[in-house]
Amino acid sequence: MDTPAAAPPLIEFKDVTFGYGARAILDGISFSVPRGKVTALMGASGGGKTTVLRLVGGQQRAQRGEVLFDGQDVGAMKANALYAARRRMGMLFQFGALFTDMSVFDNVAFPLREHTQLPEPLVRDIVLMKLDAVGLRGARELMPSEVSGGMARRVALARAMALDPELVMYDEPFAGLDPISLGTAARLIRQLNDTLGLTSIVVSHDLEETFRIADHVIILANGRIAAQGTPAAVRESTDPLVHQFVNALPEGPVHFHYPGVDVEADFGNGLGGRR
């Protein structure tokens, strides 16, 4: 009996290069994001993780290579095709990025009102279903200033799912959360991914919680992929940078001290020396 062919990945990066001026952020990277899975994108600060999300969403375009979403090159899309692709994506921004002058209800309703012609009674039902999924149906009338940081992140998650996307991207979803809120957010990401058949990309520095919910992990470093695979495989990597990262070591390829002149030479001129 033939084994059914695996579904093609939802996202593929093929030899992608991107930078700002002479500074290369991504240097010829290639990887894929499997459908229906939670993929964690990790690495030291400034390693290009958020840039990857911007390339997928079309806010930035690769200078070389292809960024494919469902087989189509995002960088080659015209405006109408790009907007159509974005409607299949949801984004949870760092710290939620809620509209401060809109209620919880109106924040979640915003993409429905902006991108569809649904009647208001149906918008109401959808919003309440999304809020119920994140445990906040009862908070619909509150303003963002009246909810906690963890609640705001859950409202943002409900908004990200308002249009029933195939892909949800999370930019630092655990930043600034207390342990209870963090655990709740992580459980929701995993639960919603599996229940709704989503594909998720999670950019995070919280190694333990992210490894707990991820199916696939990609570690970015120095513009390249240092390691990728299951969380267990990445933990066992012998790459010095990956070892330093997953074990939170203060010394390794990523140094504590910013590069500078020799200490003896710097202090050799005494207190009156130049800076």
GUFI-215311 format. One record per residue (C-alpha): x, y, z; residue number from 1; residue in one letter. Coordinates in Angstrom, 1 decimal, always signed. Last residue first. Layout:
// GUFI-215311
+--------+--------+--------+------+------+
|     c1 |     c2 |     c3 | resi | resn |
+--------+--------+--------+------+------+
|      X |      Y |      Z |  NUM |    A |
...
+--------+--------+--------+------+------+
END
This chain:
// GUFI-215311
+--------+--------+--------+------+------+
|     c1 |     c2 |     c3 | resi | resn |
+--------+--------+--------+------+------+
|  +37.4 |  +57.9 |  +26.4 |  275 |    R |
|  +40.6 |  +59.9 |  +26.7 |  274 |    R |
|  +42.9 |  +59.4 |  +29.6 |  273 |    G |
|  +42.8 |  +61.5 |  +32.8 |  272 |    G |
|  +42.0 |  +58.4 |  +34.9 |  271 |    L |
|  +45.1 |  +56.6 |  +33.8 |  270 |    G |
|  +46.4 |  +56.3 |  +30.3 |  269 |    N |
|  +46.8 |  +52.6 |  +30.5 |  268 |    G |
|  +43.1 |  +52.0 |  +31.1 |  267 |    F |
|  +42.1 |  +51.3 |  +27.5 |  266 |    D |
|  +45.5 |  +49.7 |  +26.6 |  265 |    A |
|  +45.2 |  +47.3 |  +29.5 |  264 |    E |
|  +41.6 |  +46.5 |  +28.6 |  263 |    V |
|  +42.4 |  +45.7 |  +25.0 |  262 |    D |
|  +40.3 |  +47.8 |  +22.5 |  261 |    V |
|  +36.7 |  +47.1 |  +22.1 |  260 |    G |
|  +34.2 |  +44.3 |  +21.1 |  259 |    P |
|  +31.0 |  +44.4 |  +23.3 |  258 |    Y |
|  +31.6 |  +42.2 |  +26.3 |  257 |    H |
|  +29.2 |  +39.4 |  +27.2 |  256 |    F |
|  +30.1 |  +37.4 |  +24.1 |  255 |    H |
|  +27.8 |  +35.4 |  +21.8 |  254 |    V |
|  +30.1 |  +32.6 |  +20.6 |  253 |    P |
|  +30.2 |  +31.5 |  +24.2 |  252 |    G |
|  +29.8 |  +33.1 |  +27.6 |  251 |    E |
|  +26.7 |  +33.9 |  +29.6 |  250 |    P |
|  +25.2 |  +30.4 |  +29.1 |  249 |    L |
|  +21.4 |  +30.3 |  +28.7 |  248 |    A |
|  +21.5 |  +26.5 |  +28.0 |  247 |    N |
|  +19.5 |  +26.6 |  +24.8 |  246 |    V |
|  +21.5 |  +29.6 |  +23.6 |  245 |    F |
|  +25.0 |  +28.5 |  +24.5 |  244 |    Q |
|  +24.5 |  +25.1 |  +23.0 |  243 |    H |
|  +23.0 |  +26.7 |  +19.8 |  242 |    V |
|  +26.1 |  +28.9 |  +19.6 |  241 |    L |
|  +28.5 |  +26.0 |  +20.1 |  240 |    P |
|  +26.8 |  +23.7 |  +17.6 |  239 |    D |
|  +26.7 |  +20.3 |  +19.2 |  238 |    T |
|  +22.9 |  +20.1 |  +18.9 |  237 |    S |
|  +21.2 |  +18.0 |  +21.6 |  236 |    E |
|  +18.6 |  +20.6 |  +22.5 |  235 |    R |
|  +17.9 |  +21.1 |  +18.8 |  234 |    V |
|  +17.1 |  +17.4 |  +18.4 |  233 |    A |
|  +14.7 |  +17.4 |  +21.5 |  232 |    A |
|  +12.9 |  +20.5 |  +20.2 |  231 |    P |
|  +12.4 |  +18.9 |  +16.9 |  230 |    T |
|  +14.5 |  +20.1 |  +14.0 |  229 |    G |
|  +16.5 |  +23.2 |  +13.1 |  228 |    Q |
|  +20.0 |  +24.5 |  +13.8 |  227 |    A |
|  +22.3 |  +27.4 |  +13.2 |  226 |    A |
|  +20.2 |  +28.8 |  +10.3 |  225 |    I |
|  +22.0 |  +31.9 |   +8.9 |  224 |    R |
|  +22.0 |  +35.6 |   +9.4 |  223 |    G |
|  +24.4 |  +35.5 |  +12.3 |  222 |    N |
|  +22.2 |  +33.2 |  +14.2 |  221 |    A |
|  +18.7 |  +31.8 |  +13.6 |  220 |    L |
|  +17.4 |  +28.7 |  +15.5 |  219 |    I |
|  +14.5 |  +26.9 |  +13.9 |  218 |    I |
|  +12.3 |  +24.7 |  +16.0 |  217 |    V |
|   +9.6 |  +22.2 |  +14.9 |  216 |    H |
|   +6.7 |  +20.7 |  +16.9 |  215 |    D |
|   +6.5 |  +23.6 |  +19.4 |  214 |    A |
|   +4.4 |  +23.7 |  +22.6 |  213 |    I |
|   +7.0 |  +22.7 |  +25.2 |  212 |    R |
|  +10.0 |  +24.2 |  +23.3 |  211 |    F |
|   +8.2 |  +27.6 |  +23.5 |  210 |    T |
|   +7.6 |  +27.3 |  +27.3 |  209 |    E |
|  +11.2 |  +26.3 |  +28.0 |  208 |    E |
|  +12.9 |  +28.7 |  +25.6 |  207 |    L |
|  +11.1 |  +32.0 |  +26.3 |  206 |    D |
|  +12.9 |  +34.1 |  +23.7 |  205 |    H |
|  +10.0 |  +33.9 |  +21.3 |  204 |    S |
|   +8.9 |  +34.1 |  +17.6 |  203 |    V |
|   +6.1 |  +31.6 |  +17.2 |  202 |    V |
|   +5.0 |  +30.5 |  +13.7 |  201 |    I |
|   +1.6 |  +28.7 |  +13.6 |  200 |    S |
|   -0.2 |  +26.6 |  +11.0 |  199 |    T |
|   -3.8 |  +26.2 |  +11.9 |  198 |    L |
|   -6.0 |  +23.1 |  +12.0 |  197 |    G |
|   -8.6 |  +24.9 |  +14.2 |  196 |    L |
|   -8.4 |  +22.5 |  +17.2 |  195 |    T |
|   -4.7 |  +21.8 |  +16.9 |  194 |    D |
|   -3.5 |  +25.4 |  +16.5 |  193 |    N |
|   -6.1 |  +26.7 |  +18.9 |  192 |    L |
|   -4.9 |  +24.3 |  +21.6 |  191 |    Q |
|   -1.2 |  +25.0 |  +21.1 |  190 |    R |
|   -1.5 |  +28.8 |  +21.0 |  189 |    I |
|   -4.0 |  +28.7 |  +23.9 |  188 |    L |
|   -1.7 |  +26.6 |  +26.1 |  187 |    R |
|   +1.1 |  +29.0 |  +25.5 |  186 |    A |
|   -1.1 |  +32.0 |  +26.4 |  185 |    A |
|   -2.3 |  +30.3 |  +29.6 |  184 |    T |
|   +1.2 |  +29.4 |  +30.7 |  183 |    G |
|   +2.4 |  +32.9 |  +30.1 |  182 |    L |
|   -0.6 |  +34.4 |  +32.0 |  181 |    S |
|   +0.2 |  +32.1 |  +35.0 |  180 |    I |
|   +3.9 |  +32.8 |  +34.9 |  179 |    P |
|   +3.6 |  +36.6 |  +34.6 |  178 |    D |
|   +3.7 |  +38.0 |  +31.1 |  177 |    L |
|   +6.2 |  +40.7 |  +29.9 |  176 |    G |
|   +7.0 |  +38.9 |  +26.7 |  175 |    A |
|   +5.1 |  +35.7 |  +26.1 |  174 |    F |
|   +3.7 |  +36.4 |  +22.6 |  173 |    P |
|   +7.1 |  +37.5 |  +21.3 |  172 |    E |
|   +5.9 |  +38.0 |  +17.6 |  171 |    D |
|   +3.2 |  +35.4 |  +17.0 |  170 |    Y |
|   +2.3 |  +34.5 |  +13.4 |  169 |    M |
|   -1.0 |  +32.8 |  +12.6 |  168 |    V |
|   -1.5 |  +30.9 |   +9.3 |  167 |    L |
|   -4.7 |  +29.5 |   +7.9 |  166 |    E |
|   -6.7 |  +32.5 |   +9.0 |  165 |    P |
|  -10.2 |  +32.3 |  +10.4 |  164 |    D |
|  -11.0 |  +36.1 |   +9.8 |  163 |    L |
|  -11.2 |  +36.9 |  +13.5 |  162 |    A |
|   -8.1 |  +34.8 |  +14.4 |  161 |    M |
|   -5.7 |  +37.7 |  +15.0 |  160 |    A |
|   -8.5 |  +39.6 |  +16.8 |  159 |    R |
|   -8.9 |  +36.7 |  +19.3 |  158 |    A |
|   -5.1 |  +36.6 |  +19.8 |  157 |    L |
|   -5.1 |  +40.3 |  +20.4 |  156 |    A |
|   -7.8 |  +39.8 |  +23.1 |  155 |    V |
|   -5.6 |  +37.1 |  +24.6 |  154 |    R |
|   -2.6 |  +39.4 |  +24.7 |  153 |    R |
|   -4.7 |  +42.1 |  +26.3 |  152 |    A |
|   -5.8 |  +39.6 |  +29.0 |  151 |    M |
|   -2.2 |  +38.8 |  +29.8 |  150 |    G |
|   -1.3 |  +42.5 |  +30.1 |  149 |    G |
|   -4.2 |  +43.1 |  +32.3 |  148 |    S |
|   -7.5 |  +44.7 |  +31.2 |  147 |    V |
|   -9.0 |  +48.2 |  +31.9 |  146 |    E |
|   -6.6 |  +50.2 |  +29.7 |  145 |    S |
|   -7.7 |  +48.0 |  +26.7 |  144 |    P |
|  -11.3 |  +49.1 |  +27.2 |  143 |    M |
|  -13.9 |  +46.8 |  +28.7 |  142 |    L |
|  -17.2 |  +46.0 |  +27.0 |  141 |    E |
|  -16.2 |  +42.5 |  +25.7 |  140 |    R |
|  -14.8 |  +41.3 |  +29.0 |  139 |    A |
|  -17.4 |  +38.6 |  +29.6 |  138 |    G |
|  -16.4 |  +36.8 |  +26.3 |  137 |    R |
|  -12.8 |  +36.7 |  +27.5 |  136 |    L |
|  -11.9 |  +33.0 |  +27.8 |  135 |    G |
|   -9.8 |  +32.8 |  +24.7 |  134 |    V |
|  -12.3 |  +30.8 |  +22.7 |  133 |    A |
|  -15.1 |  +32.9 |  +24.2 |  132 |    D |
|  -13.6 |  +36.0 |  +22.7 |  131 |    L |
|  -13.6 |  +34.3 |  +19.3 |  130 |    K |
|  -17.2 |  +33.2 |  +19.6 |  129 |    M |
|  -18.3 |  +36.6 |  +20.9 |  128 |    L |
|  -16.6 |  +38.3 |  +17.9 |  127 |    V |
|  -18.3 |  +35.8 |  +15.4 |  126 |    I |
|  -21.7 |  +36.4 |  +16.9 |  125 |    D |
|  -21.3 |  +40.2 |  +16.9 |  124 |    R |
|  -20.1 |  +40.2 |  +13.3 |  123 |    V |
|  -23.2 |  +38.1 |  +12.4 |  122 |    L |
|  -25.5 |  +40.7 |  +14.0 |  121 |    P |
|  -23.5 |  +43.5 |  +12.2 |  120 |    E |
|  -24.1 |  +42.2 |   +8.7 |  119 |    P |
|  -20.9 |  +40.8 |   +7.0 |  118 |    L |
|  -19.4 |  +43.0 |   +4.3 |  117 |    Q |
|  -15.9 |  +41.8 |   +4.9 |  116 |    T |
|  -12.3 |  +43.2 |   +5.2 |  115 |    H |
|  -12.5 |  +46.2 |   +7.5 |  114 |    E |
|  -15.6 |  +45.2 |   +9.5 |  113 |    R |
|  -14.3 |  +41.7 |  +10.1 |  112 |    L |
|  -10.8 |  +43.1 |  +10.8 |  111 |    P |
|  -12.1 |  +45.5 |  +13.4 |  110 |    F |
|  -14.5 |  +43.2 |  +15.3 |  109 |    A |
|  -11.8 |  +42.0 |  +17.6 |  108 |    V |
|  -10.8 |  +45.5 |  +18.6 |  107 |    N |
|  -14.5 |  +46.5 |  +18.7 |  106 |    D |
|  -15.3 |  +43.9 |  +21.3 |  105 |    F |
|  -12.3 |  +44.8 |  +23.5 |  104 |    V |
|  -13.3 |  +48.4 |  +23.4 |  103 |    S |
|  -11.7 |  +50.9 |  +21.0 |  102 |    M |
|   -9.6 |  +53.9 |  +21.9 |  101 |    D |
|   -6.5 |  +52.0 |  +22.8 |  100 |    T |
|   -6.4 |  +50.0 |  +19.5 |   99 |    F |
|   -4.6 |  +46.9 |  +20.6 |   98 |    L |
|   -0.9 |  +46.4 |  +19.9 |   97 |    A |
|   -0.8 |  +42.9 |  +21.6 |   96 |    G |
|   +2.5 |  +43.3 |  +23.5 |   95 |    F |
|   +4.4 |  +42.2 |  +20.4 |   94 |    Q |
|   +2.0 |  +41.7 |  +17.5 |   93 |    F |
|   -0.3 |  +38.8 |  +17.1 |   92 |    L |
|   -0.7 |  +38.4 |  +13.3 |   91 |    M |
|   -3.3 |  +36.4 |  +11.4 |   90 |    G |
|   -2.8 |  +35.3 |   +7.8 |   89 |    M |
|   -5.3 |  +34.2 |   +5.1 |   88 |    R |
|   -6.4 |  +37.8 |   +4.7 |   87 |    R |
|   -2.7 |  +38.6 |   +4.0 |   86 |    R |
|   -2.8 |  +36.4 |   +0.9 |   85 |    A |
|   -5.7 |  +38.4 |   -0.5 |   84 |    A |
|   -3.9 |  +41.7 |   +0.3 |   83 |    Y |
|   -0.8 |  +40.4 |   -1.5 |   82 |    L |
|   -2.8 |  +39.3 |   -4.6 |   81 |    A |
|   -4.4 |  +42.7 |   -4.8 |   80 |    N |
|   -1.1 |  +44.6 |   -4.4 |   79 |    A |
|   +0.9 |  +42.5 |   -6.9 |   78 |    K |
|   +2.8 |  +39.5 |   -5.7 |   77 |    M |
|   +6.4 |  +38.9 |   -6.7 |   76 |    A |
|   +7.8 |  +39.1 |   -3.2 |   75 |    G |
|   +5.1 |  +36.8 |   -1.8 |   74 |    V |
|   +6.2 |  +34.0 |   -4.2 |   73 |    D |
|   +3.2 |  +31.6 |   -4.4 |   72 |    Q |
|   +3.5 |  +28.0 |   -3.4 |   71 |    G |
|   +1.2 |  +28.3 |   -0.3 |   70 |    D |
|   +3.2 |  +31.3 |   +0.8 |   69 |    F |
|   +6.7 |  +31.2 |   -0.9 |   68 |    L |
|   +9.5 |  +33.6 |   +0.1 |   67 |    V |
|  +12.0 |  +33.4 |   -2.8 |   66 |    E |
|  +15.6 |  +34.3 |   -3.2 |   65 |    G |
|  +17.4 |  +37.6 |   -3.3 |   64 |    R |
|  +16.6 |  +41.1 |   -2.0 |   63 |    Q |
|  +13.6 |  +39.6 |   -0.2 |   62 |    A |
|  +10.7 |  +41.9 |   +0.1 |   61 |    R |
|   +9.5 |  +43.6 |   +3.3 |   60 |    Q |
|   +6.0 |  +44.2 |   +4.6 |   59 |    Q |
|   +5.0 |  +41.2 |   +2.5 |   58 |    G |
|   +3.6 |  +39.2 |   +5.4 |   57 |    G |
|   +6.1 |  +36.4 |   +5.0 |   56 |    V |
|   +8.9 |  +38.9 |   +4.7 |   55 |    L |
|   +7.8 |  +40.8 |   +7.8 |   54 |    R |
|   +7.6 |  +37.5 |   +9.8 |   53 |    L |
|  +11.2 |  +36.7 |   +8.7 |   52 |    V |
|  +12.3 |  +40.2 |   +9.7 |   51 |    T |
|  +10.9 |  +39.5 |  +13.2 |   50 |    T |
|  +13.3 |  +36.6 |  +13.5 |   49 |    K |
|  +16.3 |  +38.3 |  +12.0 |   48 |    G |
|  +19.1 |  +37.7 |  +14.5 |   47 |    G |
|  +18.8 |  +41.1 |  +16.3 |   46 |    G |
|  +18.2 |  +39.5 |  +19.6 |   45 |    S |
|  +19.6 |  +35.9 |  +19.9 |   44 |    A |
|  +17.8 |  +33.0 |  +18.4 |   43 |    G |
|  +14.3 |  +31.5 |  +18.0 |   42 |    M |
|  +11.6 |  +30.7 |  +15.4 |   41 |    L |
|   +9.2 |  +28.1 |  +16.8 |   40 |    A |
|   +7.1 |  +26.2 |  +14.4 |   39 |    T |
|   +3.7 |  +25.0 |  +15.6 |   38 |    V |
|   +2.3 |  +22.5 |  +13.1 |   37 |    K |
|   -0.8 |  +22.2 |  +10.8 |   36 |    G |
|   +1.2 |  +22.8 |   +7.6 |   35 |    R |
|   +5.0 |  +22.5 |   +7.8 |   34 |    P |
|   +7.2 |  +25.7 |   +7.8 |   33 |    V |
|  +10.1 |  +25.4 |   +5.4 |   32 |    S |
|  +13.7 |  +26.4 |   +5.4 |   31 |    F |
|  +16.4 |  +28.2 |   +3.3 |   30 |    S |
|  +18.6 |  +31.0 |   +4.3 |   29 |    I |
|  +20.9 |  +32.9 |   +1.9 |   28 |    G |
|  +22.2 |  +35.6 |   +4.3 |   27 |    D |
|  +19.4 |  +37.1 |   +6.5 |   26 |    L |
|  +20.1 |  +40.3 |   +8.4 |   25 |    I |
|  +23.0 |  +41.6 |   +6.1 |   24 |    A |
|  +24.2 |  +45.1 |   +7.0 |   23 |    R |
|  +25.5 |  +47.0 |   +4.0 |   22 |    A |
|  +22.2 |  +48.9 |   +3.6 |   21 |    G |
|  +19.5 |  +47.1 |   +5.5 |   20 |    Y |
|  +19.5 |  +43.4 |   +4.8 |   19 |    G |
|  +17.8 |  +40.5 |   +3.1 |   18 |    F |
|  +18.9 |  +37.3 |   +1.5 |   17 |    T |
|  +16.6 |  +34.3 |   +0.9 |   16 |    V |
|  +18.0 |  +31.0 |   -0.5 |   15 |    D |
|  +14.5 |  +29.5 |   -0.7 |   14 |    K |
|  +12.2 |  +30.3 |   +2.2 |   13 |    F |
|   +9.1 |  +28.1 |   +2.1 |   12 |    E |
|   +5.7 |  +28.5 |   +3.8 |   11 |    I |
|   +2.6 |  +26.3 |   +3.8 |   10 |    L |
|   +4.7 |  +23.2 |   +3.4 |    9 |    P |
|   +3.6 |  +20.6 |   +0.8 |    8 |    P |
|   +1.3 |  +18.0 |   +2.2 |    7 |    A |
|   +3.0 |  +14.6 |   +2.7 |    6 |    A |
|   +2.4 |  +12.0 |   +0.0 |    5 |    A |
|   +0.1 |   +9.1 |   +1.0 |    4 |    P |
|   +2.1 |   +5.9 |   +1.7 |    3 |    T |
|   +1.4 |   +3.4 |   -1.0 |    2 |    D |
|   +0.0 |   +0.0 |   +0.0 |    1 |    M |
+--------+--------+--------+------+------+
END
